[in-house]
Amino acid sequence: MAITLNPDAEVVKTVREGLKKKNGYCPCVLEVNEDTKCMCKEFRDQIADPDFEGFCHCMLYYKSKE
């Protein structure tokens, strides 16, 4: 398993700007709570699934099975 940033630098830049504006909370959701703090609970749960491979909700991180 490996967690990497999205290879698209523009996506990374945009999401990081959003995270900065929201004090580290996911810029893609309206709720601000511990579950939406980056790296969000949704993606942490996906990481725990050995069969999951893909991007987090906001497309900042990618989990590969390798």
C-alpha positions in Angstrom: 0.0 0.0 0.0 1.2 3.5 -0.8 -0.4 6.9 -0.3 0.7 9.6 -2.7 -0.4 13.0 -3.8 -2.4 13.5 -6.9 0.1 13.7 -9.8 -1.9 16.7 -11.2 -0.1 19.7 -9.6 -3.0 22.0 -10.3 -5.4 19.8 -8.3 -2.9 19.6 -5.4 -2.5 23.4 -5.4 -6.2 24.1 -5.5 -7.0 21.6 -2.7 -4.2 22.9 -0.5 -5.4 26.4 -0.9 -8.9 25.3 0.2 -7.4 23.4 3.2 -5.5 26.6 4.2 -8.7 28.7 4.0 -10.6 26.1 6.1 -7.8 25.6 8.7 -7.0 22.0 7.5 -10.6 20.9 7.1 -11.7 19.3 3.8 -12.6 22.1 1.4 -15.1 19.7 -0.3 -17.5 19.4 2.5 -19.6 21.9 4.5 -19.3 20.2 7.9 -16.3 21.2 10.0 -15.5 18.5 12.6 -12.8 16.0 13.4 -14.1 13.7 10.7 -13.5 16.3 8.0 -10.0 17.3 9.2 -7.5 16.3 6.4 -6.8 13.4 6.1 -10.5 12.9 6.6 -12.2 9.9 8.3 -13.8 8.8 5.0 -10.3 8.4 3.4 -8.8 6.8 6.6 -11.6 4.2 6.4 -10.9 3.6 2.8 -7.2 3.2 3.5 -8.1 0.5 6.0 -9.9 -1.5 3.3 -7.3 -3.7 1.6 -9.4 -3.8 -1.5 -9.7 -0.1 -2.0 -7.6 1.7 -4.5 -8.3 5.3 -5.5 -8.5 9.0 -4.6 -9.8 10.6 -1.5 -13.0 12.6 -1.8 -11.2 15.9 -2.7 -8.7 14.2 -5.0 -5.6 15.2 -3.0 -4.4 11.8 -2.0 -4.3 8.5 -3.9 -4.1 5.0 -2.3 -2.6 2.3 -4.4 -2.6 -1.4 -3.4 1.0 -1.8 -4.2 
